[in-house]
Amino acid sequence: MTNMYSSDEPGSGAPSLTDASTGARAGRLGAKDVVFFVIAAAAPLGFAVGSTPLAIGRGGIGTAGMFLVVGALLAIFAVGYTAMTRFVPNAGALFSYIAAGLGRPLGLGTAFVAVLAYAIAATGAIGPFAVFASQALASMTGVQTSWEPWAFGALAAMGILGVLNVELNIRVLGVIMVVEVVVLVVLSAAIVFAGGCGRAIAPAVSS
């Protein structure tokens, strides 16, 4: 398989944009940074945990089947993705793999769809964040706030981080992801030690 996405053209006299040993552009993010960034950006555990009970309640046993089907598809994708890494010198960017396998037009089209999907997901996350942040503040401190300031604050933070250095975003997302995982582990442990969700809720309801 030849690399259809490389910008190096033999005989063109243009300088190489990639590092021969790593395939990454000099002075740019490496594979480790890109992988960490993708995991932090594409693994919103809060959304996953929040939507799973609703999916189970509406879908029943079909939800388990959904996880099996999606897991099988991801396993097939992982095999192909891993096999192509030796032929694609780019440190990340899924669209470069699609361009190498199916052509540049489909690769660029995939990149556009991915950017649009992330933009829609980020926009949709503002509302729930604002509501939950307002409720959390009221629960912990008793201070009542409307959701609008939180929404505008989140929008401002997203805009500022969006124009700053990518490595800063990696660090911020990494810290948020670690905190998110810790919160979920603590919550899950509390529910398990209480004997399950029903027993954990029952005392509060009875009182």
Stockholm file with secondary structure:
# STOCKHOLM 1.0

chainA/1-207         MTNMYSSDEPGSGAPSLTDASTGARAGRLGAKDVVFFVIAAAAPLGFAVGSTPLAIGRGGIGTAGMFLVVGALLAIFAVGYTAMTRFVPNAGALFSYIAAGLGRPLGLGTAFVAVLAYAIAATGAIGPFAVFASQALASMTGVQTSWEPWAFGALAAMGILGVLNVELNIRVLGVIMVVEVVVLVVLSAAIVFAGGCGRAIAPAVSS
#=GR chainA/1-207 SS CCCSSCCCCTTSCCCCCSCTTTCSCTTSCCHHHHHHHHHHHHCCHHHHHHHHHHHHHHHTHHHHHHHHHHHHHHHHHHHHHHHHTTTCCCSSCHHHHHHHHHCHHHHHHHHHHHHHHHHHHHHHHHHHHHHHHHHHHHHHHCCCCCHHHHHHHHHHHHHHHHHSCHHHHHHHHHHHHHHHHHHHHHHHHHHHHTTSHHHHHHHHHHC
#=GC SS_cons         CCCSSCCCCTTSCCCCCSCTTTCSCTTSCCHHHHHHHHHHHHCCHHHHHHHHHHHHHHHTHHHHHHHHHHHHHHHHHHHHHHHHTTTCCCSSCHHHHHHHHHCHHHHHHHHHHHHHHHHHHHHHHHHHHHHHHHHHHHHHHCCCCCHHHHHHHHHHHHHHHHHSCHHHHHHHHHHHHHHHHHHHHHHHHHHHHTTSHHHHHHHHHHC
//
